[in-house]
Every structure is written in structure tokens, then in C-alpha cells.
């Protein structure tokens, strides 16, 4: 399985794990939040699915459309790595967010973790960001160039139809707009501003998924397209919330969670926003 790298050579993808799900389902923040609340309230995905379809039919949505959206959105939560907040905790995380963009940045981490193709493209942009300053080129041509460079583990290459690829590129730009990396109708993007809550989620994800030198290439910051020159500022902001602290280890200061990475959920932390 392909995982987000810390830079360097990008591993190949398995053909079986590549999907065009982004063409039919972007972040859909409100619907994803509804799923998270249902899971918190009912505790099983079977019950969540029942309630989801009942709600969608009452909204006069088609059952087929509801089924596709449920499959994609629920996959992002069901298969979330242990390095991200448990889906049952997401409603509390979202309640702490001050803006829709913050909520989008939280759900974005689940999308990147679940969708290997999104992860591959994001990783490529993160690598390029380390080499040069933004802006990012999110045009069909630029994204398509990244996709055309994919080599599957079986030796094949990315071979979707141009029309499908263009729809996927449009879906990717939609996600970039939601997280604040791209303005409406633009194709030239920038480093998004990260709110305090998505900052803590990205930091927890980086710490839990990384090894001893996780801070040298934090996974959550890379996926949010944060330049290395900005990481120290983000670490300082996290420490200012009280959820993280600098501790002296082996003669140097290192950032560590005050208790557990996500103990700040349902606790009192200081947000400036």
C-alpha cells in the first residue's frame, strides 16, 4: 500500500487501490459531519448506514447517489488510521473549529489517509514545495503531468480516459479550495492558513504516524502544504494552546503532547481564534 512519504523517491501504486472516487465525492464537509455524529450516537456502522439512507430518502436524494456518497465518505472514517482522532471523537473536534475551512482541513486529513491517488498527488506537491516557493500550479495540465508519471507496481501506467482525468483534476481543485489553498476559479494556489484545531489534528497525526525524528518531516503539515520554513511557527502555536509542550530531551527541546496526542479533545485548551 502506498503511504505518504517524507520526501525523496515516490513509491509505486497498486492498480487495484487507485480509484476515481474524487470525481463523485469531494470533502462534503456537512455530510461527513453528519456521518461522524451518527457514528458517535449509534456506535456501529450498520446503524449509521440505516440512519443515513433514511435521512437521504427524506431529503429526496436518489438511493444510488446516496449509496455512492455513503461508500466513499464512510470509507474515509472507517479506515482512518489510529494516528487520527477516532471518528466518534470527530463531532467534538468539529465543534471546536471556528470556521468551515477549519472543519474542511480536519476532514482533509482523512481523505488523504484513505485515498492513495490523492495522497500520491499531495505528496508530489509537498516535495515540490520543499524545493521552491509557492504558488502551486493546480491546472489540469500540471495535475495531469503528475498523474501521467504514475507507474503501477505491475509495470503499467496511469491510463484513465482524458475526460475522467479532467473530472478528477476538478475534484482535486475543489478540495484545495475547501482547505484554503486555492481561490474561487483560480488554478494558481498558495500555502493555506491553518486554524488551531486542524493544526492540533495535523500535529497529532504527524507525531503518532512518525518515528523519533517525526518533527523533521511532519506528515500532517506536509499534507496541508505547509512549507518547512513555517513549521517552527506552527510548533510554537501548538505549544501556546497548552495541548503540547516543549520538553528537554537529550540536551535539546522537543515538542511532545501534554498528555496524549488527542487528550485536548473535550478538554480546555486555549485557542486564539
C-alpha positions as CSV (number, residue, x, y, z in Angstrom):
1,X,0.0,0.0,0.0
2,X,1.2,3.5,-0.8
3,X,1.8,5.8,2.2
4,X,2.7,9.5,2.3
5,X,6.5,9.7,2.1
6,X,8.8,12.1,3.9
7,X,10.3,13.2,0.6
8,X,12.6,11.5,-1.9
9,X,11.6,8.7,-4.2
10,X,7.8,8.2,-4.5
11,X,6.8,4.5,-4.3
12,X,4.6,2.9,-6.9
13,X,0.9,2.4,-6.6
14,X,-1.1,-0.8,-6.9
15,X,-3.5,-0.6,-9.7
16,X,-6.2,-2.1,-7.5
17,X,-6.0,0.7,-5.0
18,X,-6.4,3.6,-7.4
19,X,-10.0,4.9,-7.8
20,X,-11.7,7.9,-9.3
21,X,-13.8,8.4,-6.2
22,X,-12.9,12.1,-6.1
23,X,-14.8,12.6,-9.3
24,X,-18.1,11.9,-7.4
25,X,-17.3,12.9,-3.9
26,X,-15.2,15.8,-2.6
27,X,-14.9,16.7,1.1
28,X,-18.6,17.2,1.5
29,X,-18.0,18.7,5.0
30,X,-21.6,18.9,6.2
31,X,-22.4,15.3,5.1
32,X,-19.2,14.0,6.6
33,X,-20.0,15.7,9.8
34,X,-23.4,14.1,9.8
35,X,-21.8,10.7,9.4
36,X,-19.5,11.4,12.3
37,X,-22.4,12.5,14.5
38,X,-24.3,9.3,13.6
39,X,-21.4,7.2,14.5
40,X,-20.9,8.9,17.8
41,X,-24.6,8.5,18.7
42,X,-25.1,4.9,17.5
43,X,-21.6,3.3,17.6
44,X,-22.0,0.8,14.7
45,X,-21.6,1.4,11.0
46,X,-24.6,-0.8,10.3
47,X,-26.8,1.5,12.3
48,X,-25.1,4.6,10.8
49,X,-25.9,3.2,7.3
50,X,-29.6,2.7,8.2
51,X,-30.0,6.2,9.5
52,X,-28.0,7.7,6.6
53,X,-30.3,6.2,4.0
54,X,-33.4,7.1,5.9
55,X,-32.2,10.7,6.1
56,X,-31.2,10.8,2.4
57,X,-34.6,9.5,1.2
58,X,-36.4,12.1,3.3
59,X,-34.2,14.7,1.5
60,X,-35.5,13.2,-1.8
61,X,-32.0,12.2,-2.8
62,X,-31.7,9.2,-5.1
63,X,-30.8,6.0,-3.4
64,X,-28.0,5.3,-5.9
65,X,-26.4,8.7,-5.3
66,X,-26.8,8.3,-1.5
67,X,-25.2,4.8,-1.7
68,X,-22.1,6.1,-3.6
69,X,-21.6,9.1,-1.3
70,X,-22.0,6.9,1.8
71,X,-19.5,4.4,0.5
72,X,-16.8,7.0,-0.1
73,X,-17.4,9.1,3.0
74,X,-17.8,6.2,5.3
75,X,-14.6,4.6,4.0
76,X,-12.6,7.7,5.0
77,X,-13.9,7.4,8.6
78,X,-14.0,3.6,8.9
79,X,-10.4,3.2,7.6
80,X,-8.9,6.2,9.4
81,X,-5.5,5.3,10.8
82,X,-5.1,5.3,14.6
83,X,-2.9,8.4,14.2
84,X,-6.0,10.5,13.5
85,X,-8.9,11.1,16.0
86,X,-11.3,8.3,16.3
87,X,-14.5,9.0,14.2
88,X,-16.5,9.0,17.4
89,X,-14.5,12.0,18.6
90,X,-14.9,14.0,15.4
91,X,-18.1,15.8,16.5
92,X,-16.2,17.3,19.4
93,X,-13.3,18.2,17.2
94,X,-15.6,19.9,14.7
95,X,-17.4,21.8,17.5
96,X,-14.1,23.3,18.5
97,X,-13.5,24.6,14.9
98,X,-14.2,28.2,14.4
99,X,-14.7,28.2,10.6
100,X,-15.9,25.9,7.8
101,X,-12.3,26.0,6.4
102,X,-11.1,24.6,9.7
103,X,-13.6,21.7,9.5
104,X,-12.6,21.1,5.9
105,X,-8.9,20.9,6.9
106,X,-9.8,18.3,9.6
107,X,-11.7,16.1,7.1
108,X,-9.0,16.6,4.5
109,X,-6.5,14.6,6.7
110,X,-9.0,11.6,6.5
111,X,-9.3,12.0,2.7
112,X,-5.5,12.0,2.2
113,X,-5.1,9.0,4.5
114,X,-7.8,7.0,2.7
115,X,-7.3,7.8,-1.0
116,X,-4.0,6.6,-2.4
117,X,-4.3,8.7,-5.5
118,X,-5.0,11.9,-3.6
119,X,-2.1,11.0,-1.3
120,X,0.2,10.5,-4.2
121,X,-0.5,13.9,-5.8
122,X,-0.4,15.7,-2.5
123,X,3.0,14.2,-1.8
124,X,4.3,15.3,-5.1
125,X,3.2,18.9,-4.4
126,X,4.7,18.7,-0.9
127,X,8.1,17.6,-2.4
128,X,8.0,20.4,-4.9
129,X,7.2,22.9,-2.2
130,X,10.3,21.9,-0.3
131,X,12.3,22.8,-3.4
132,X,10.7,26.1,-4.4
133,X,8.3,28.8,-3.1
134,X,4.6,28.6,-4.0
135,X,2.4,29.4,-5.9
136,X,1.3,26.0,-6.8
137,X,0.0,25.2,-10.3
138,X,-3.3,23.3,-9.9
139,X,-4.2,23.4,-13.6
140,X,-5.4,20.3,-15.4
141,X,-2.0,20.2,-17.2
142,X,0.1,20.3,-14.0
143,X,-2.0,17.7,-12.1
144,X,-2.2,15.6,-15.3
145,X,1.5,15.6,-15.5
146,X,1.8,14.2,-12.0
147,X,-0.8,11.6,-12.8
148,X,0.8,10.6,-16.0
149,X,4.0,9.9,-14.1
150,X,2.4,7.1,-12.0
151,X,3.9,3.7,-12.5
152,X,1.9,0.8,-11.1
153,X,3.6,-2.0,-9.2
154,X,2.7,-4.3,-12.1
155,X,4.7,-2.2,-14.6
156,X,1.7,-0.4,-16.1
157,X,1.0,3.3,-16.1
158,X,-2.0,5.6,-15.3
159,X,-4.4,5.1,-18.1
160,X,-7.8,6.7,-17.4
161,X,-9.6,8.5,-20.2
162,X,-8.8,12.2,-20.5
163,X,-12.4,13.2,-19.6
164,X,-12.3,11.2,-16.4
165,X,-8.8,12.6,-15.5
166,X,-10.1,16.1,-16.1
167,X,-13.0,15.5,-13.7
168,X,-10.6,14.1,-11.1
169,X,-8.4,17.3,-11.5
170,X,-11.5,19.4,-11.0
171,X,-12.4,17.4,-7.9
172,X,-8.8,17.9,-6.5
173,X,-9.1,21.7,-7.1
174,X,-12.4,21.7,-5.3
175,X,-10.7,20.1,-2.3
176,X,-7.9,22.7,-2.4
177,X,-10.5,25.5,-2.4
178,X,-12.2,24.0,0.6
179,X,-8.9,23.9,2.7
180,X,-8.0,27.4,1.6
181,X,-5.1,26.6,-0.8
182,X,-6.9,27.9,-3.8
183,X,-9.2,30.9,-4.5
184,X,-12.5,30.5,-6.5
185,X,-12.0,29.9,-10.2
186,X,-8.2,30.2,-9.8
187,X,-5.7,27.5,-10.7
188,X,-2.7,29.1,-9.0
189,X,-2.7,28.1,-5.4
190,X,-0.8,29.0,-2.2
191,X,0.1,27.7,1.2
192,X,-3.2,27.7,3.2
193,X,-3.6,29.3,6.6
194,X,-4.1,26.6,9.2
195,X,-6.6,27.0,12.1
196,X,-5.7,25.9,15.6
197,X,-7.9,22.8,15.6
198,X,-6.7,21.4,12.3
199,X,-3.2,22.3,13.5
200,X,-3.6,20.1,16.5
201,X,-5.0,17.3,14.4
202,X,-2.2,17.6,11.8
203,X,0.4,17.6,14.6
204,X,-1.1,14.6,16.4
205,X,-1.2,12.7,13.1
206,X,2.4,13.6,12.4
207,X,3.6,12.5,15.9
208,X,1.6,9.3,16.0
209,X,2.4,8.2,12.5
210,X,6.0,9.2,12.6
211,X,9.2,7.9,14.3
212,X,11.7,9.6,16.6
213,X,12.5,12.3,14.0
214,X,8.9,12.9,13.0
215,X,9.3,16.7,13.5
216,X,11.9,16.8,10.7
217,X,9.2,15.9,8.1
218,X,5.7,16.1,9.8
219,X,3.2,14.2,7.7
220,X,0.2,16.3,8.7
221,X,2.0,19.6,7.8
222,X,3.2,18.2,4.5
223,X,-0.3,17.1,3.5
224,X,-1.6,20.6,4.3
225,X,1.2,22.0,2.1
226,X,2.9,23.9,4.8
227,X,6.5,25.0,3.9
228,X,9.3,23.8,6.1
229,X,10.1,27.4,6.9
230,X,6.8,27.7,8.7
231,X,7.0,24.5,10.8
232,X,8.6,26.2,13.8
233,X,5.9,28.8,13.9
234,X,3.3,26.0,13.9
235,X,5.1,24.1,16.7
236,X,5.1,27.3,18.8
237,X,1.4,27.8,18.1
238,X,0.6,24.3,19.2
239,X,2.6,24.8,22.5
240,X,0.7,28.0,23.2
241,X,-2.6,26.1,23.3
242,X,-1.4,24.0,26.3
243,X,-2.1,20.8,24.5
244,X,1.6,20.4,23.6
245,X,4.7,21.4,25.4
246,X,8.4,21.7,24.8
247,X,10.4,19.3,26.9
248,X,14.2,18.8,27.2
249,X,15.3,15.5,25.9
250,X,18.9,14.5,25.3
251,X,20.0,18.1,25.7
252,X,17.5,19.7,23.2
253,X,14.0,20.9,23.4
254,X,11.4,18.7,21.7
255,X,7.7,19.1,21.2
256,X,5.5,16.5,22.9
257,X,1.8,16.2,23.7
258,X,1.0,17.4,27.2
259,X,-0.7,14.0,27.9
260,X,-1.9,12.1,24.8
261,X,-1.9,13.5,21.3
262,X,-5.7,14.0,21.4
263,X,-6.3,14.4,25.1
264,X,-7.2,18.1,24.2
265,X,-10.5,16.9,22.7
266,X,-13.3,17.6,25.2
267,X,-10.7,19.4,27.4
268,X,-9.9,23.1,27.9
269,X,-7.3,24.4,25.6
270,X,-6.5,27.9,24.6
271,X,-7.4,28.9,21.1
272,X,-6.6,32.4,19.8
273,X,-9.3,32.3,17.0
